[in-house]
């Protein structure tokens, strides 16, 4: 499973795209957030971050699968 | 853009332009850089436009956001609304820029002389 990274998350996680290890079974947005926070504690210093699934904001219960486009959305600051 | 917003039924045209200013948090800004999750940003902007069109009797609406490096004084975001009466144009434009800043997946990086900061990232 791959997660597109944006903004400050690329720097905090030292990569452009996060590739989760094969054996890592992650079924929901909440599980993904928890895995990220465990692996990259720095991400816990942000206000918060959201997860987008297929380019839509997803809530914690949203299921996630391999073939969806998953992105990590740090606090936005457009405008 | 102004001419695009013209409409025979529109008595009020509101054009908001967000520019790069030369300071932030009392420090001199050298430049800004904007990164966007383009396909999702477009979707979110289209959702906001649709929402505004429902809330206000809008004749014409435009939303534009720059990406990449921006110098002092350069425009970054433009919101335009054309309505029969000015009240709706002001309100709709305010809604669009405020919600854009909350929802559209675009990120601003501020370059100061001695450091760079991702805006709004940390408390």
N, CA and C atoms of all chains as a GROMACS GRO file, in nm:
protein
  606
    1UNK      N    1   0.086  -0.119   0.000
    1UNK     CA    2   0.000   0.000   0.000
    1UNK      C    3   0.088   0.123   0.000
    2UNK      N    4   0.052   0.223  -0.083
    2UNK     CA    5   0.133   0.344  -0.091
    2UNK      C    6   0.050   0.464  -0.046
    3UNK      N    7   0.116   0.559   0.017
    3UNK     CA    8   0.048   0.682   0.062
    3UNK      C    9   0.121   0.802   0.005
    4UNK      N   10   0.051   0.886  -0.071
    4UNK     CA   11   0.112   1.007  -0.125
    4UNK      C   12   0.134   1.106  -0.010
    5UNK      N   13   0.250   1.169  -0.008
    5UNK     CA   14   0.281   1.264   0.100
    5UNK      C   15   0.286   1.406   0.045
    6UNK      N   16   0.248   1.502   0.126
    6UNK     CA   17   0.248   1.642   0.081
    6UNK      C   18   0.303   1.733   0.191
    7UNK      N   19   0.347   1.850   0.148
    7UNK     CA   20   0.386   1.955   0.241
    7UNK      C   21   0.490   1.908   0.342
    8UNK      N   22   0.467   1.946   0.468
    8UNK     CA   23   0.566   1.918   0.572
    8UNK      C   24   0.584   1.768   0.596
    9UNK      N   25   0.484   1.686   0.561
    9UNK     CA   26   0.497   1.543   0.591
    9UNK      C   27   0.612   1.481   0.512
   10UNK      N   28   0.639   1.533   0.393
   10UNK     CA   29   0.751   1.478   0.313
   10UNK      C   30   0.882   1.499   0.389
   11UNK      N   31   0.894   1.613   0.457
   11UNK     CA   32   1.018   1.641   0.529
   11UNK      C   33   1.026   1.559   0.657
   12UNK      N   34   0.914   1.554   0.729
   12UNK     CA   35   0.914   1.480   0.856
   12UNK      C   36   0.934   1.330   0.834
   13UNK      N   37   0.891   1.281   0.719
   13UNK     CA   38   0.901   1.137   0.695
   13UNK      C   39   1.011   1.104   0.596
   14UNK      N   40   1.079   1.205   0.546
   14UNK     CA   41   1.198   1.185   0.464
   14UNK      C   42   1.174   1.111   0.334
   15UNK      N   43   1.056   1.126   0.277
   15UNK     CA   44   1.028   1.059   0.149
   15UNK      C   45   0.909   1.126   0.081
   16UNK      N   46   0.894   1.095  -0.048
   16UNK     CA   47   0.785   1.156  -0.124
   16UNK      C   48   0.658   1.072  -0.113
   17UNK      N   49   0.680   0.939  -0.113
   17UNK     CA   50   0.568   0.844  -0.106
   17UNK      C   51   0.600   0.742   0.002
   18UNK      N   52   0.503   0.716   0.084
   18UNK     CA   53   0.523   0.619   0.192
   18UNK      C   54   0.477   0.482   0.142
   19UNK      N   55   0.568   0.383   0.150
   19UNK     CA   56   0.528   0.248   0.110
   19UNK      C   57   0.520   0.161   0.234
   20UNK      N   58   0.400   0.112   0.262
   20UNK     CA   59   0.384   0.029   0.381
   20UNK      C   60   0.437  -0.111   0.351
   21UNK      N   61   0.504  -0.174   0.449
   21UNK     CA   62   0.556  -0.310   0.428
   21UNK      C   63   0.444  -0.407   0.393
   22UNK      N   64   0.478  -0.508   0.310
   22UNK     CA   65   0.379  -0.603   0.259
   22UNK      C   66   0.294  -0.663   0.370
   23UNK      N   67   0.364  -0.709   0.474
   23UNK     CA   68   0.289  -0.786   0.576
   23UNK      C   69   0.195  -0.696   0.656
   24UNK      N   70   0.218  -0.564   0.643
   24UNK     CA   71   0.144  -0.470   0.729
   24UNK      C   72  -0.004  -0.464   0.685
   25UNK      N   73  -0.089  -0.522   0.765
   25UNK     CA   74  -0.232  -0.520   0.728
   25UNK      C   75  -0.297  -0.396   0.790
   26UNK      N   76  -0.341  -0.305   0.705
   26UNK     CA   77  -0.408  -0.183   0.754
   26UNK      C   78  -0.542  -0.175   0.683
   27UNK      N   79  -0.649  -0.172   0.762
   27UNK     CA   80  -0.783  -0.185   0.702
   27UNK      C   81  -0.863  -0.055   0.703
   28UNK      N   82  -0.827   0.038   0.796
   28UNK     CA   83  -0.906   0.162   0.803
   28UNK      C   84  -0.814   0.283   0.812
   29UNK      N   85  -0.874   0.400   0.791
   29UNK     CA   86  -0.799   0.526   0.799
   29UNK      C   87  -0.738   0.542   0.939
   30UNK      N   88  -0.817   0.504   1.040
   30UNK     CA   89  -0.767   0.519   1.177
   30UNK      C   90  -0.643   0.434   1.200
   31UNK      N   91  -0.645   0.310   1.150
   31UNK     CA   92  -0.528   0.222   1.165
   31UNK      C   93  -0.407   0.282   1.093
   32UNK      N   94  -0.430   0.342   0.979
   32UNK     CA   95  -0.320   0.402   0.904
   32UNK      C   96  -0.261   0.520   0.983
   33UNK      N   97  -0.349   0.603   1.037
   33UNK     CA   98  -0.301   0.719   1.115
   33UNK      C   99  -0.218   0.670   1.234
   34UNK      N  100  -0.266   0.567   1.301
   34UNK     CA  101  -0.195   0.516   1.420
   34UNK      C  102  -0.059   0.458   1.380
   35UNK      N  103  -0.058   0.386   1.266
   35UNK     CA  104   0.069   0.327   1.219
   35UNK      C  105   0.169   0.440   1.189
   36UNK      N  106   0.120   0.545   1.124
   36UNK     CA  107   0.208   0.657   1.088
   36UNK      C  108   0.263   0.723   1.214
   37UNK      N  109   0.175   0.745   1.311
   37UNK     CA  110   0.220   0.812   1.434
   37UNK      C  111   0.321   0.727   1.511
   38UNK      N  112   0.304   0.594   1.505
   38UNK     CA  113   0.400   0.506   1.572
   38UNK      C  114   0.535   0.511   1.503
   39UNK      N  115   0.531   0.503   1.370
   39UNK     CA  116   0.656   0.494   1.293
   39UNK      C  117   0.726   0.630   1.286
   40UNK      N  118   0.648   0.737   1.284
   40UNK     CA  119   0.704   0.872   1.266
   40UNK      C  120   0.646   0.965   1.374
   41UNK      N  121   0.697   0.954   1.497
   41UNK     CA  122   0.642   1.034   1.608
   41UNK      C  123   0.639   1.184   1.578
   42UNK      N  124   0.733   1.229   1.495
   42UNK     CA  125   0.737   1.371   1.457
   42UNK      C  126   0.601   1.417   1.404
   43UNK      N  127   0.532   1.326   1.338
   43UNK     CA  128   0.403   1.364   1.279
   43UNK      C  129   0.302   1.404   1.388
   44UNK      N  130   0.332   1.361   1.512
   44UNK     CA  131   0.243   1.394   1.623
   44UNK      C  132   0.254   1.539   1.665
   45UNK      N  133   0.361   1.608   1.614
   45UNK     CA  134   0.379   1.749   1.654
   45UNK      C  135   0.290   1.841   1.570
   46UNK      N  136   0.233   1.787   1.463
   46UNK     CA  137   0.147   1.872   1.378
   46UNK      C  138   0.014   1.898   1.450
   47UNK      N  139  -0.054   2.005   1.407
   47UNK     CA  140  -0.190   2.027   1.459
   47UNK      C  141  -0.269   1.899   1.448
   48UNK      N  142  -0.265   1.845   1.330
   48UNK     CA  143  -0.338   1.720   1.299
   48UNK      C  144  -0.301   1.686   1.156
   49UNK      N  145  -0.347   1.576   1.105
   49UNK     CA  146  -0.338   1.553   0.961
   49UNK      C  147  -0.455   1.465   0.921
   50UNK      N  148  -0.495   1.482   0.798
   50UNK     CA  149  -0.610   1.406   0.748
   50UNK      C  150  -0.560   1.303   0.647
   51UNK      N  151  -0.648   1.211   0.613
   51UNK     CA  152  -0.619   1.113   0.509
   51UNK      C  153  -0.724   1.130   0.400
   52UNK      N  154  -0.679   1.133   0.275
   52UNK     CA  155  -0.775   1.138   0.164
   52UNK      C  156  -0.772   1.003   0.094
   53UNK      N  157  -0.888   0.954   0.060
   53UNK     CA  158  -0.901   0.828  -0.013
   53UNK      C  159  -0.969   0.860  -0.146
   54UNK      N  160  -0.898   0.825  -0.256
   54UNK     CA  161  -0.950   0.858  -0.389
   54UNK      C  162  -0.990   1.005  -0.397
   55UNK      N  163  -0.902   1.091  -0.344
   55UNK     CA  164  -0.913   1.236  -0.354
   55UNK      C  165  -1.032   1.295  -0.281
   56UNK      N  166  -1.079   1.223  -0.180
   56UNK     CA  167  -1.186   1.276  -0.096
   56UNK      C  168  -1.140   1.264   0.049
   57UNK      N  169  -1.169   1.365   0.133
   57UNK     CA  170  -1.135   1.352   0.274
   57UNK      C  171  -1.208   1.230   0.332
   58UNK      N  172  -1.135   1.152   0.413
   58UNK     CA  173  -1.196   1.030   0.467
   58UNK      C  174  -1.197   1.036   0.619
   59UNK      N  175  -1.305   0.984   0.680
   59UNK     CA  176  -1.306   0.982   0.826
   59UNK      C  177  -1.241   0.853   0.876
   60UNK      N  178  -1.223   0.845   1.008
   60UNK     CA  179  -1.141   0.737   1.065
   60UNK      C  180  -1.194   0.598   1.031
   61UNK      N  181  -1.325   0.586   1.019
   61UNK     CA  182  -1.382   0.451   0.998
   61UNK      C  183  -1.372   0.408   0.851
   62UNK      N  184  -1.335   0.497   0.764
   62UNK     CA  185  -1.334   0.463   0.621
   62UNK      C  186  -1.240   0.347   0.595
   63UNK      N  187  -1.287   0.240   0.531
   63UNK     CA  188  -1.197   0.129   0.498
   63UNK      C  189  -1.100   0.170   0.386
   64UNK      N  190  -0.980   0.112   0.387
   64UNK     CA  191  -0.885   0.142   0.278
   64UNK      C  192  -0.832   0.010   0.222
   65UNK      N  193  -0.811   0.012   0.091
   65UNK     CA  194  -0.760  -0.109   0.024
   65UNK      C  195  -0.643  -0.071  -0.067
   66UNK      N  196  -0.576  -0.173  -0.114
   66UNK     CA  197  -0.456  -0.155  -0.195
   66UNK      C  198  -0.478  -0.063  -0.316
   67UNK      N  199  -0.590  -0.087  -0.386
   67UNK     CA  200  -0.599  -0.021  -0.518
   67UNK      C  201  -0.662   0.118  -0.512
   68UNK      N  202  -0.668   0.177  -0.393
   68UNK     CA  203  -0.722   0.313  -0.385
   68UNK      C  204  -0.607   0.412  -0.377
   69UNK      N  205  -0.633   0.537  -0.419
   69UNK     CA  206  -0.530   0.642  -0.408
   69UNK      C  207  -0.543   0.702  -0.268
   70UNK      N  208  -0.440   0.679  -0.187
   70UNK     CA  209  -0.442   0.725  -0.048
   70UNK      C  210  -0.339   0.836  -0.033
   71UNK      N  211  -0.380   0.946   0.034
   71UNK     CA  212  -0.288   1.060   0.048
   71UNK      C  213  -0.294   1.112   0.191
   72UNK      N  214  -0.180   1.158   0.237
   72UNK     CA  215  -0.172   1.217   0.371
   72UNK      C  216  -0.184   1.369   0.354
   73UNK      N  217  -0.279   1.431   0.424
   73UNK     CA  218  -0.306   1.574   0.407
   73UNK      C  219  -0.272   1.648   0.535
   74UNK      N  220  -0.152   1.708   0.544
   74UNK     CA  221  -0.120   1.790   0.661
   74UNK      C  222  -0.208   1.915   0.661
   75UNK      N  223  -0.205   1.992   0.771
   75UNK     CA  224  -0.290   2.112   0.776
   75UNK      C  225  -0.270   2.199   0.652
   76UNK      N  226  -0.380   2.235   0.586
   76UNK     CA  227  -0.366   2.308   0.460
   76UNK      C  228  -0.343   2.457   0.487
   77UNK      N  229  -0.281   2.524   0.390
   77UNK     CA  230  -0.251   2.667   0.410
   77UNK      C  231  -0.249   2.740   0.275
   78UNK      N  232  -0.352   2.717   0.199
   78UNK     CA  233  -0.363   2.786   0.070
   78UNK      C  234  -0.412   2.928   0.090
   79UNK      N  235  -0.427   3.001  -0.019
   79UNK     CA  236  -0.483   3.136  -0.012
   79UNK      C  237  -0.382   3.242   0.024
   80UNK      N  238  -0.998   3.884  -1.624
   80UNK     CA  239  -1.089   3.819  -1.530
   80UNK      C  240  -1.211   3.904  -1.507
   81UNK      N  241  -1.184   4.037  -1.490
   81UNK     CA  242  -1.297   4.127  -1.467
   81UNK      C  243  -1.395   4.118  -1.585
   82UNK      N  244  -1.339   4.119  -1.706
   82UNK     CA  245  -1.430   4.118  -1.821
   82UNK      C  246  -1.505   3.985  -1.827
   83UNK      N  247  -1.436   3.879  -1.788
   83UNK     CA  248  -1.502   3.747  -1.789
   83UNK      C  249  -1.623   3.747  -1.694
   84UNK      N  250  -1.609   3.822  -1.584
   84UNK     CA  251  -1.715   3.821  -1.483
   84UNK      C  252  -1.836   3.908  -1.523
   85UNK      N  253  -1.819   3.988  -1.629
   85UNK     CA  254  -1.929   4.077  -1.670
   85UNK      C  255  -2.054   3.995  -1.703
   86UNK      N  256  -2.170   4.046  -1.661
   86UNK     CA  257  -2.296   3.979  -1.694
   86UNK      C  258  -2.404   4.086  -1.693
   87UNK      N  259  -2.490   4.086  -1.795
   87UNK     CA  260  -2.591   4.194  -1.802
   87UNK      C  261  -2.679   4.200  -1.677
   88UNK      N  262  -2.696   4.086  -1.610
   88UNK     CA  263  -2.782   4.086  -1.491
   88UNK      C  264  -2.704   4.111  -1.363
   89UNK      N  265  -2.573   4.125  -1.374
   89UNK     CA  266  -2.492   4.138  -1.252
   89UNK      C  267  -2.466   4.285  -1.223
   90UNK      N  268  -2.524   4.331  -1.110
   90UNK     CA  269  -2.499   4.469  -1.070
   90UNK      C  270  -2.379   4.479  -0.979
   91UNK      N  271  -2.339   4.363  -0.923
   91UNK     CA  272  -2.225   4.365  -0.831
   91UNK      C  273  -2.121   4.263  -0.872
   92UNK      N  274  -1.995   4.309  -0.894
   92UNK     CA  275  -1.885   4.216  -0.925
   92UNK      C  276  -1.779   4.234  -0.817
   93UNK      N  277  -1.747   4.123  -0.747
   93UNK     CA  278  -1.647   4.129  -0.639
   93UNK      C  279  -1.525   4.050  -0.681
   94UNK      N  280  -1.412   4.116  -0.674
   94UNK     CA  281  -1.288   4.049  -0.714
   94UNK      C  282  -1.192   4.059  -0.596
   95UNK      N  283  -1.163   3.942  -0.534
   95UNK     CA  284  -1.066   3.942  -0.423
   95UNK      C  285  -0.937   3.883  -0.474
   96UNK      N  286  -0.826   3.955  -0.446
   96UNK     CA  287  -0.695   3.903  -0.485
   96UNK      C  288  -0.610   3.890  -0.361
   97UNK      N  289  -0.556   3.773  -0.336
   97UNK     CA  290  -0.464   3.751  -0.224
   97UNK      C  291  -0.322   3.760  -0.276
   98UNK      N  292  -0.245   3.853  -0.224
   98UNK     CA  293  -0.107   3.877  -0.270
   98UNK      C  294  -0.005   3.829  -0.170
   99UNK      N  295   0.119   3.817  -0.214
   99UNK     CA  296   0.229   3.785  -0.122
   99UNK      C  297   0.271   3.914  -0.054
  100UNK      N  298   0.266   3.917   0.079
  100UNK     CA  299   0.312   4.039   0.147
  100UNK      C  300   0.454   4.019   0.201
  101UNK      N  301   0.518   4.129   0.236
  101UNK     CA  302   0.662   4.122   0.262
  101UNK      C  303   0.695   4.085   0.406
  102UNK      N  304   0.595   4.055   0.488
  102UNK     CA  305   0.628   4.016   0.626
  102UNK      C  306   0.528   3.915   0.676
  103UNK      N  307   0.570   3.836   0.773
  103UNK     CA  308   0.480   3.743   0.843
  103UNK      C  309   0.541   3.722   0.980
  104UNK      N  310   0.457   3.715   1.081
  104UNK     CA  311   0.506   3.702   1.221
  104UNK      C  312   0.622   3.801   1.245
  105UNK      N  313   0.599   3.927   1.210
  105UNK     CA  314   0.698   4.035   1.232
  105UNK      C  315   0.834   4.006   1.168
  106UNK      N  316   0.840   3.916   1.069
  106UNK     CA  317   0.972   3.893   1.005
  106UNK      C  318   0.957   3.917   0.855
  107UNK      N  319   1.067   3.956   0.795
  107UNK     CA  320   1.064   3.986   0.651
  107UNK      C  321   1.056   3.857   0.572
  108UNK      N  322   0.959   3.853   0.480
  108UNK     CA  323   0.943   3.733   0.395
  108UNK      C  324   1.023   3.754   0.267
  109UNK      N  325   1.098   3.651   0.228
  109UNK     CA  326   1.177   3.659   0.104
  109UNK      C  327   1.088   3.618  -0.013
  110UNK      N  328   1.022   3.503   0.003
  110UNK     CA  329   0.928   3.457  -0.100
  110UNK      C  330   0.836   3.351  -0.039
  111UNK      N  331   0.738   3.306  -0.115
  111UNK     CA  332   0.651   3.196  -0.073
  111UNK      C  333   0.658   3.086  -0.177
  112UNK      N  334   0.632   2.966  -0.134
  112UNK     CA  335   0.619   2.855  -0.228
  112UNK      C  336   0.490   2.781  -0.196
  113UNK      N  337   0.416   2.744  -0.303
  113UNK     CA  338   0.289   2.676  -0.285
  113UNK      C  339   0.296   2.539  -0.350
  114UNK      N  340   0.250   2.439  -0.277
  114UNK     CA  341   0.243   2.303  -0.327
  114UNK      C  342   0.097   2.261  -0.323
  115UNK      N  343   0.053   2.186  -0.420
  115UNK     CA  344  -0.088   2.145  -0.421
  115UNK      C  345  -0.103   2.000  -0.458
  116UNK      N  346  -0.208   1.940  -0.403
  116UNK     CA  347  -0.249   1.804  -0.446
  116UNK      C  348  -0.352   1.831  -0.554
  117UNK      N  349  -0.301   1.853  -0.676
  117UNK     CA  350  -0.382   1.917  -0.780
  117UNK      C  351  -0.520   1.855  -0.803
  118UNK      N  352  -0.527   1.723  -0.830
  118UNK     CA  353  -0.661   1.674  -0.864
  118UNK      C  354  -0.760   1.692  -0.749
  119UNK      N  355  -0.715   1.673  -0.626
  119UNK     CA  356  -0.807   1.689  -0.513
  119UNK      C  357  -0.837   1.836  -0.489
  120UNK      N  358  -0.735   1.922  -0.511
  120UNK     CA  359  -0.758   2.066  -0.493
  120UNK      C  360  -0.866   2.114  -0.589
  121UNK      N  361  -0.859   2.066  -0.714
  121UNK     CA  362  -0.961   2.106  -0.812
  121UNK      C  363  -1.099   2.059  -0.765
  122UNK      N  364  -1.105   1.935  -0.719
  122UNK     CA  365  -1.235   1.881  -0.675
  122UNK      C  366  -1.292   1.963  -0.559
  123UNK      N  367  -1.204   1.995  -0.463
  123UNK     CA  368  -1.253   2.070  -0.347
  123UNK      C  369  -1.297   2.210  -0.388
  124UNK      N  370  -1.224   2.271  -0.482
  124UNK     CA  371  -1.263   2.406  -0.527
  124UNK      C  372  -1.397   2.400  -0.600
  125UNK      N  373  -1.414   2.294  -0.679
  125UNK     CA  374  -1.542   2.281  -0.751
  125UNK      C  375  -1.657   2.258  -0.654
  126UNK      N  376  -1.631   2.185  -0.548
  126UNK     CA  377  -1.736   2.162  -0.446
  126UNK      C  378  -1.774   2.296  -0.381
  127UNK      N  379  -1.672   2.378  -0.349
  127UNK     CA  380  -1.701   2.507  -0.286
  127UNK      C  381  -1.779   2.597  -0.381
  128UNK      N  382  -1.742   2.594  -0.508
  128UNK     CA  383  -1.813   2.677  -0.607
  128UNK      C  384  -1.959   2.633  -0.614
  129UNK      N  385  -1.982   2.501  -0.617
  129UNK     CA  386  -2.120   2.450  -0.625
  129UNK      C  387  -2.198   2.491  -0.501
  130UNK      N  388  -2.132   2.482  -0.386
  130UNK     CA  389  -2.198   2.519  -0.260
  130UNK      C  390  -2.237   2.667  -0.261
  131UNK      N  391  -2.144   2.750  -0.311
  131UNK     CA  392  -2.172   2.895  -0.316
  131UNK      C  393  -2.286   2.923  -0.414
  132UNK      N  394  -2.287   2.850  -0.528
  132UNK     CA  395  -2.392   2.874  -0.627
  132UNK      C  396  -2.530   2.838  -0.570
  133UNK      N  397  -2.529   2.744  -0.475
  133UNK     CA  398  -2.657   2.708  -0.412
  133UNK      C  399  -2.700   2.815  -0.312
  134UNK      N  400  -2.601   2.867  -0.240
  134UNK     CA  401  -2.633   2.961  -0.130
  134UNK      C  402  -2.668   3.100  -0.182
  135UNK      N  403  -2.605   3.141  -0.292
  135UNK     CA  404  -2.627   3.278  -0.339
  135UNK      C  405  -2.665   3.276  -0.486
  136UNK      N  406  -2.742   3.377  -0.531
  136UNK     CA  407  -2.783   3.382  -0.673
  136UNK      C  408  -2.668   3.434  -0.759
  137UNK      N  409  -2.570   3.351  -0.782
  137UNK     CA  410  -2.446   3.394  -0.848
  137UNK      C  411  -2.461   3.378  -1.000
  138UNK      N  412  -2.424   3.486  -1.074
  138UNK     CA  413  -2.428   3.479  -1.220
  138UNK      C  414  -2.299   3.418  -1.273
  139UNK      N  415  -2.187   3.470  -1.222
  139UNK     CA  416  -2.054   3.421  -1.264
  139UNK      C  417  -1.968   3.403  -1.140
  140UNK      N  418  -1.882   3.300  -1.145
  140UNK     CA  419  -1.791   3.275  -1.032
  140UNK      C  420  -1.657   3.227  -1.084
  141UNK      N  421  -1.546   3.277  -1.030
  141UNK     CA  422  -1.417   3.222  -1.067
  141UNK      C  423  -1.329   3.207  -0.943
  142UNK      N  424  -1.248   3.100  -0.944
  142UNK     CA  425  -1.152   3.073  -0.836
  142UNK      C  426  -1.022   3.030  -0.902
  143UNK      N  427  -0.913   3.097  -0.867
  143UNK     CA  428  -0.783   3.063  -0.925
  143UNK      C  429  -0.680   3.061  -0.812
  144UNK      N  430  -0.595   2.961  -0.810
  144UNK     CA  431  -0.488   2.958  -0.709
  144UNK      C  432  -0.357   2.923  -0.779
  145UNK      N  433  -0.255   3.002  -0.749
  145UNK     CA  434  -0.123   2.976  -0.810
  145UNK      C  435  -0.053   2.864  -0.734
  146UNK      N  436   0.042   2.800  -0.801
  146UNK     CA  437   0.130   2.703  -0.734
  146UNK      C  438   0.273   2.741  -0.768
  147UNK      N  439   0.367   2.685  -0.693
  147UNK     CA  440   0.508   2.713  -0.720
  147UNK      C  441   0.556   2.834  -0.643
  148UNK      N  442   0.665   2.892  -0.689
  148UNK     CA  443   0.730   3.000  -0.615
  148UNK      C  444   0.668   3.136  -0.647
  149UNK      N  445   0.644   3.217  -0.543
  149UNK     CA  446   0.579   3.347  -0.562
  149UNK      C  447   0.660   3.455  -0.490
  150UNK      N  448   0.682   3.566  -0.560
  150UNK     CA  449   0.760   3.677  -0.504
  150UNK      C  450   0.668   3.777  -0.433
  151UNK      N  451   0.729   3.868  -0.356
  151UNK     CA  452   0.652   3.973  -0.287
  151UNK      C  453   0.568   4.048  -0.390
  152UNK      N  454   0.441   4.071  -0.354
  152UNK     CA  455   0.355   4.152  -0.440
  152UNK      C  456   0.285   4.073  -0.550
  153UNK      N  457   0.324   3.948  -0.571
  153UNK     CA  458   0.259   3.870  -0.676
  153UNK      C  459   0.125   3.816  -0.626
  154UNK      N  460   0.028   3.803  -0.716
  154UNK     CA  461  -0.101   3.746  -0.676
  154UNK      C  462  -0.088   3.595  -0.658
  155UNK      N  463  -0.160   3.545  -0.559
  155UNK     CA  464  -0.157   3.401  -0.530
  155UNK      C  465  -0.293   3.339  -0.553
  156UNK      N  466  -0.396   3.407  -0.507
  156UNK     CA  467  -0.532   3.354  -0.521
  156UNK      C  468  -0.624   3.465  -0.568
  157UNK      N  469  -0.716   3.430  -0.659
  157UNK     CA  470  -0.816   3.525  -0.706
  157UNK      C  471  -0.953   3.458  -0.692
  158UNK      N  472  -1.044   3.532  -0.628
  158UNK     CA  473  -1.183   3.488  -0.615
  158UNK      C  474  -1.270   3.597  -0.680
  159UNK      N  475  -1.356   3.557  -0.773
  159UNK     CA  476  -1.442   3.655  -0.838
  159UNK      C  477  -1.586   3.608  -0.835
  160UNK      N  478  -1.680   3.698  -0.800
  160UNK     CA  479  -1.821   3.662  -0.804
  160UNK      C  480  -1.900   3.778  -0.865
  161UNK      N  481  -1.999   3.742  -0.945
  161UNK     CA  482  -2.086   3.844  -1.006
  161UNK      C  483  -2.230   3.811  -0.968
  162UNK      N  484  -2.298   3.906  -0.906
  162UNK     CA  485  -2.436   3.882  -0.862
  162UNK      C  486  -2.519   4.005  -0.895
  163UNK      N  487  -2.650   3.992  -0.883
  163UNK     CA  488  -2.736   4.107  -0.913
  163UNK      C  489  -2.706   4.220  -0.814
  164UNK      N  490  -2.692   4.183  -0.683
  164UNK     CA  491  -2.673   4.286  -0.580
  164UNK      C  492  -2.542   4.263  -0.504
  165UNK      N  493  -2.479   4.373  -0.461
  165UNK     CA  494  -2.343   4.364  -0.405
  165UNK      C  495  -2.337   4.276  -0.281
  166UNK      N  496  -2.444   4.276  -0.199
  166UNK     CA  497  -2.441   4.200  -0.073
  166UNK      C  498  -2.402   4.055  -0.099
  167UNK      N  499  -2.467   3.996  -0.200
  167UNK     CA  500  -2.440   3.854  -0.230
  167UNK      C  501  -2.297   3.834  -0.278
  168UNK      N  502  -2.246   3.928  -0.358
  168UNK     CA  503  -2.111   3.914  -0.412
  168UNK      C  504  -2.008   3.918  -0.299
  169UNK      N  505  -2.026   4.013  -0.206
  169UNK     CA  506  -1.933   4.021  -0.092
  169UNK      C  507  -1.940   3.892  -0.010
  170UNK      N  508  -2.062   3.849   0.023
  170UNK     CA  509  -2.076   3.731   0.109
  170UNK      C  510  -2.021   3.606   0.042
  171UNK      N  511  -2.052   3.589  -0.085
  171UNK     CA  512  -2.008   3.468  -0.157
  171UNK      C  513  -1.855   3.466  -0.167
  172UNK      N  514  -1.797   3.580  -0.196
  172UNK     CA  515  -1.650   3.584  -0.209
  172UNK      C  516  -1.584   3.553  -0.076
  173UNK      N  517  -1.642   3.609   0.031
  173UNK     CA  518  -1.586   3.584   0.164
  173UNK      C  519  -1.593   3.435   0.198
  174UNK      N  520  -1.708   3.376   0.167
  174UNK     CA  521  -1.727   3.231   0.191
  174UNK      C  522  -1.622   3.152   0.114
  175UNK      N  523  -1.605   3.186  -0.012
  175UNK     CA  524  -1.514   3.109  -0.099
  175UNK      C  525  -1.370   3.117  -0.052
  176UNK      N  526  -1.322   3.235  -0.017
  176UNK     CA  527  -1.182   3.245   0.026
  176UNK      C  528  -1.163   3.181   0.163
  177UNK      N  529  -1.259   3.202   0.253
  177UNK     CA  530  -1.246   3.142   0.386
  177UNK      C  531  -1.246   2.990   0.378
  178UNK      N  532  -1.337   2.934   0.300
  178UNK     CA  533  -1.346   2.788   0.291
  178UNK      C  534  -1.228   2.731   0.212
  179UNK      N  535  -1.181   2.805   0.113
  179UNK     CA  536  -1.063   2.758   0.038
  179UNK      C  537  -0.947   2.737   0.134
  180UNK      N  538  -0.931   2.834   0.225
  180UNK     CA  539  -0.818   2.826   0.319
  180UNK      C  540  -0.836   2.710   0.416
  181UNK      N  541  -0.957   2.665   0.436
  181UNK     CA  542  -0.980   2.553   0.529
  181UNK      C  543  -0.970   2.417   0.463
  182UNK      N  544  -1.014   2.408   0.340
  182UNK     CA  545  -1.039   2.276   0.282
  182UNK      C  546  -0.951   2.237   0.164
  183UNK      N  547  -0.906   2.334   0.084
  183UNK     CA  548  -0.839   2.297  -0.042
  183UNK      C  549  -0.696   2.254  -0.012
  184UNK      N  550  -0.657   2.133  -0.056
  184UNK     CA  551  -0.525   2.080  -0.022
  184UNK      C  552  -0.411   2.148  -0.097
  185UNK      N  553  -0.381   2.268  -0.047
  185UNK     CA  554  -0.267   2.348  -0.096
  185UNK      C  555  -0.189   2.391   0.028
  186UNK      N  556  -0.054   2.391   0.014
  186UNK     CA  557   0.030   2.421   0.130
  186UNK      C  558   0.126   2.534   0.097
  187UNK      N  559   0.141   2.624   0.194
  187UNK     CA  560   0.224   2.745   0.175
  187UNK      C  561   0.350   2.732   0.259
  188UNK      N  562   0.464   2.755   0.194
  188UNK     CA  563   0.590   2.754   0.267
  188UNK      C  564   0.647   2.896   0.263
  189UNK      N  565   0.675   2.951   0.382
  189UNK     CA  566   0.727   3.089   0.390
  189UNK      C  567   0.879   3.083   0.399
  190UNK      N  568   0.946   3.161   0.318
  190UNK     CA  569   1.092   3.170   0.319
  190UNK      C  570   1.132   3.301   0.386
  191UNK      N  571   1.198   3.290   0.502
  191UNK     CA  572   1.255   3.406   0.569
  191UNK      C  573   1.406   3.404   0.543
  192UNK      N  574   1.476   3.508   0.589
  192UNK     CA  575   1.621   3.514   0.564
  192UNK      C  576   1.691   3.392   0.626
  193UNK      N  577   1.645   3.357   0.749
  193UNK     CA  578   1.721   3.255   0.821
  193UNK      C  579   1.649   3.121   0.835
  194UNK      N  580   1.526   3.111   0.788
  194UNK     CA  581   1.456   2.982   0.803
  194UNK      C  582   1.338   2.974   0.705
  195UNK      N  583   1.283   2.854   0.692
  195UNK     CA  584   1.161   2.838   0.612
  195UNK      C  585   1.056   2.770   0.701
  196UNK      N  586   0.932   2.808   0.683
  196UNK     CA  587   0.825   2.759   0.769
  196UNK      C  588   0.706   2.714   0.686
  197UNK      N  589   0.658   2.592   0.716
  197UNK     CA  590   0.531   2.548   0.657
  197UNK      C  591   0.420   2.611   0.740
  198UNK      N  592   0.342   2.695   0.676
  198UNK     CA  593   0.241   2.771   0.749
  198UNK      C  594   0.134   2.677   0.806
  199UNK      N  595   0.093   2.705   0.932
  199UNK     CA  596  -0.024   2.636   0.988
  199UNK      C  597   0.002   2.490   1.024
  200UNK      N  598   0.127   2.446   1.014
  200UNK     CA  599   0.154   2.304   1.037
  200UNK      C  600   0.154   2.271   1.186
  201UNK      N  601   0.229   2.358   1.263
  201UNK     CA  602   0.243   2.328   1.406
  201UNK      C  603   0.160   2.425   1.488
  202UNK      N  604   0.115   2.380   1.606
  202UNK     CA  605   0.043   2.473   1.697
  202UNK      C  606   0.139   2.586   1.739
   0.00000   0.00000   0.00000
